[in-house]
C-alpha cells in the first residue's frame, strides 16, 4: 500500500481512471491549461472538480487523449449540426422564394385573361 500512497502524494495517479503512471499531466499545470482539461472534465464528465478537493490533480496520457477525442467529437457534431441547420434554412428560403415566384407568374391580369 505504500506505493499507492506515494503515488498519490507525488502526483502519479490519474484522477479519472485511478491508474498509476509515470507520465501524467497536471490538470492545473501548463499543459493542463493549454488543453483546457478542467473545463473539458466539467463539460463532458459527470464529476465535480476543484483544486482543493484532495483528489489527484493529474491525468494519465491515455485519459488526456480520451478527453481530447471526446472534445473533438463534440466539436465536430456541433459543427455538422450547425451546417445542417444553415443548409436547411437556406433550402427553406429558396423553396419559399421559388413558391413566391411561381405564384407571381401564375397571376394573370384581367386584360391578359380577356385576350385568351
N, C-alpha and C positions, 0 to 999 in steps of 0.2 A: 504494500500500500504506500510505502514511502515514495515510490517513483511517481505515482499519480499526484500525490500532494505536491511534490517537487515540480511536476509538470504544470499544475495549476498556478503555483507561485511564480514560476519562470515564464508562464505565458505560452506553453507549448500544447495546449489543449484547445480544440475547436469548440467554439460557442454553440455551433449548430449540430454537429454530428458527434461531439464528445470524443473524437479520436485524438490520440496523442501523436503529434507530428513535429518534426524539427523545422519544417518550412511552414510558417504561419504568417498571416498578415494582421497587424494590429488595426482593429476597425476604426480607431480614432487617430491612428498614425498617418503619415504622409500618403502611403498607398491607399489606406482606407478612405481618406478624404478624396483622393484622386478618383477612386472608383465609386464614391458615394455609397459605401457599404451600409452605413447606418440607415440611410434613407431607403435603400433597396430592401433591407431587412424589414423595416417598418411598413413598406408598401406591399411586399409580396409574401410575407410570412406572418402567421398568426401568433407572434410573440411580441412582448414589450421589451424594449432595450433601453438601458440607461448606463452611463459610465460608472455610476455609483452603486449598482445593484449587487456587487460582489461576485458576479459570474465572470467567466473568462471573457477577455476583451480581444480575443484573437479568433481568426477563422483559418482553417487549413486551405491550402491552394485548391483542392477539389471543390470545397464549398464555395469559395470565391468564384470559381469557374461556373459552377451550377447557378449561382445567384446572377452572374453576368449573362448567362444564357437565358435565364428567365426574364431578365430585363430586356434583352434583345428581342425575345419572342413577344413580349408585351408591347414594345415599341412598334414592331412590325404589324401586329394585329391592329393597333390604333391607327397606324398609317394607312393600312389597307382598308380599314373600315371608313376612315375619313375620305379616302379616294372613292370608295363605292358611294358614299352619301353625296359627294360632289358630282359624280357621274350621273347618279340617279336624278339629282336636282337639275342637272344640265339636260338630261333626256326629257324630263317633265317639262322644262321650259321650252325646249324645241318642239315637243308634241303640242303644247298649248299654243305656241306661235303658229304651227302648221294648221291646227284646227281653226284658229282665228283667221288665217289667210284663206283657208277653204271657205269659211262662212262668208268672207268678204267677196270672194269670187262668185259664189252662188247667188248672192243677192242681185236681182235684176232691177233695173229702173223701170218704171211704168212705161216709158216710151219704148224701151227695148222689147218689152213684152207685147206691146201693140203691133210692133213691126213684124213679129214672128207670126 
